[in-house]
């Protein structure tokens, strides 16, 4: 990533929905990608994700999310070689899904405890800190700057997302996050930084 002092760097546009309250009850499909899509968390062997020690950190820390915050529960998730797919439930009761009212509580630069952006930021920071302590590289990024989230609006959609997450390792060869497929789409080659790999 090229660093720049361009004014846009300091006024980044949020990709969150401006009219949605991310602290309200609901389910969210979260995808967080490793920096540069490097495969730092392990590998897929025969359709199964085999976590390395850094993948274990990413997995354990995600599980801890619900232990650290009241009213927050982790649902189905998978740590892939270079990304995490997960469902995050906020104040969910007995599996019943709720729509959130259209108000804005989470604002840029003003984190709200137990909101989706704050949870993801805290998770990424903790995983980064632990991995960089392990590899003794405090300056290396672990995650891409932002993340993707999709608001799950029904029980049927929740079921489909759970199935997608469970089956993700089986589809790694065709996964758009697979570095081989990224390189193919853009006509390049795969570059892996040795400093990012867990030896």
C-alpha positions in Angstrom: 0.0 0.0 0.0 1.4 3.4 -1.0 1.2 6.0 1.8 0.2 9.5 0.8 -0.5 12.8 2.5 -3.4 13.4 0.1 -6.3 15.2 1.8 -8.6 12.2 1.0 -6.6 10.1 3.4 -7.8 12.2 6.2 -11.4 12.3 5.1 -12.1 8.7 4.3 -15.7 7.9 3.3 -17.4 5.3 5.6 -18.8 2.3 3.8 -21.3 1.8 6.6 -25.0 2.6 5.8 -25.6 6.1 7.1 -29.2 5.4 8.0 -28.6 2.2 9.9 -28.1 1.8 13.7 -25.3 -0.7 14.1 -26.0 -1.1 17.9 -29.6 -2.3 17.4 -30.6 -6.0 17.5 -29.8 -7.8 14.4 -27.5 -10.2 12.6 -24.5 -9.1 10.5 -22.4 -11.1 8.0 -18.9 -9.9 8.4 -15.9 -10.4 6.1 -12.4 -9.2 7.1 -9.5 -9.7 4.7 -5.8 -10.0 5.6 -3.5 -7.3 4.4 -2.7 -7.7 0.7 -4.8 -10.9 0.8 -1.7 -12.7 2.1 -2.4 -16.3 3.3 -1.3 -15.8 6.9 -3.8 -17.9 8.8 -3.2 -21.4 7.4 -4.1 -23.4 4.3 -6.9 -25.5 2.8 -6.2 -29.2 2.6 -8.8 -31.5 1.0 -11.5 -28.9 1.5 -10.7 -28.3 5.2 -9.1 -25.3 6.7 -6.0 -26.1 8.7 -5.1 -23.2 11.0 -1.6 -22.3 11.7 -0.7 -20.5 15.0 -1.8 -17.2 13.7 -5.0 -18.6 12.4 -5.6 -20.0 15.9 -5.1 -16.5 17.3 -7.7 -15.1 14.8 -10.2 -17.9 15.7 -9.8 -17.7 19.5 -10.0 -13.9 19.5 -13.3 -14.0 17.5 -14.8 -16.5 19.9 -13.8 -14.1 22.8 -15.9 -11.4 21.2 -19.1 -12.5 22.9 -17.2 -13.0 26.2 -16.1 -9.4 26.2 -19.4 -7.7 25.4 -22.8 -8.2 26.9 -25.6 -8.6 24.3 -23.2 -9.7 21.6 -23.0 -13.3 20.3 -20.9 -14.9 17.7 -22.6 -17.4 15.4 -21.2 -19.4 12.5 -17.7 -18.3 11.4 -14.6 -19.6 9.6 -11.1 -18.4 9.5 -9.8 -18.8 5.9 -6.2 -18.6 4.7 -6.5 -14.8 4.1 -9.9 -13.7 5.5 -12.5 -14.3 8.1 -16.2 -14.9 7.4 -18.5 -14.6 10.4 -22.0 -13.9 11.6 -22.3 -11.4 14.5 -25.6 -11.3 16.5 -26.4 -8.2 18.6 -29.1 -8.7 21.3 -30.5 -11.7 19.4 -33.2 -13.6 21.3 -33.8 -17.3 20.7 -32.8 -17.0 17.0 -35.4 -14.3 16.2 -34.2 -11.7 13.8 -35.1 -8.0 14.1 -34.9 -5.0 11.8 -33.0 -2.0 13.2 -34.6 1.4 13.1 -33.2 3.9 10.7 -31.2 6.1 13.0 -27.5 6.9 13.1 -25.7 6.1 16.3 -22.2 5.1 15.2 -20.5 8.1 13.7 -17.0 8.4 12.2 -14.5 9.1 14.9 -17.0 8.4 17.7 -17.0 4.7 18.5 -20.0 3.2 20.3 -19.4 0.2 22.5 -20.9 -3.1 21.2 -21.6 -1.6 17.8 -20.4 -3.6 14.7 -17.7 -1.1 13.7 -16.3 -0.9 17.2 -16.4 -4.7 17.6 -14.5 -5.3 14.4 -12.0 -2.6 15.1 -11.3 -4.1 18.5 -11.0 -7.6 17.1 -8.6 -6.5 14.3 -6.4 -4.6 16.8 -6.2 -7.5 19.2 -5.3 -10.0 16.6 -2.7 -7.7 15.0 -1.1 -7.0 18.4 -0.8 -10.7 19.2 0.5 -11.8 15.8 3.0 -9.0 15.7 4.2 -9.8 19.1 4.7 -13.4 18.0 6.6 -12.6 14.8 8.3 -9.5 16.4 7.2 -7.2 13.7 5.2 -4.4 15.5 5.1 -2.3 12.3 3.5 -4.9 9.9 -0.2 -4.7 9.2 -2.3 -7.9 9.5 -5.7 -6.8 8.1 -6.9 -4.6 5.3 -8.0 -1.2 6.5 -11.7 -1.7 6.2 -14.1 -4.7 6.2 -17.3 -5.8 4.5 -20.6 -6.3 6.3 -24.1 -7.3 5.2 -27.2 -6.9 7.3 -29.1 -10.2 7.5 -32.8 -9.4 7.3 -34.6 -12.7 7.7 -34.3 -16.2 9.1 -34.1 -17.7 5.6 -31.2 -15.4 4.8 -29.5 -16.3 8.1 -29.7 -20.0 7.1 -28.2 -19.3 3.7 -25.3 -17.3 5.1 -24.5 -20.0 7.7 -24.4 -22.5 4.9 -22.2 -20.3 2.8 -19.7 -19.9 5.7 -19.7 -23.7 6.5 -19.0 -24.6 2.9 -16.4 -21.8 2.2 -13.3 -24.1 2.6 -14.8 -26.5 0.1 -14.9 -23.6 -2.5 -11.4 -22.3 -1.9 -10.2 -23.1 -5.4 -12.8 -20.8 -6.9 -13.0 -18.3 -4.0 -12.5 -14.7 -5.2 -10.3 -14.1 -2.2 -7.9 -16.8 -3.2 -4.7 -15.1 -4.3 -4.4 -17.4 -7.4 -7.8 -16.2 -8.6 -7.1 -12.6 -7.8 -3.9 -12.8 -9.9 -5.8 -14.6 -12.7 -8.5 -11.9 -12.8 -5.9 -9.1 -13.1 -3.5 -11.0 -15.4 -0.7 -11.0 -12.8 1.2 -13.4 -10.7 0.9 -14.3 -7.0 3.4 -12.5 -4.8 3.8 -13.7 -1.2 5.8 -11.7 1.3 8.0 -14.1 3.4 7.6 -11.8 6.4 3.9 -12.4 6.4 4.0 -16.1 6.4 3.9 -18.3 9.5 6.9 -20.6 9.3 
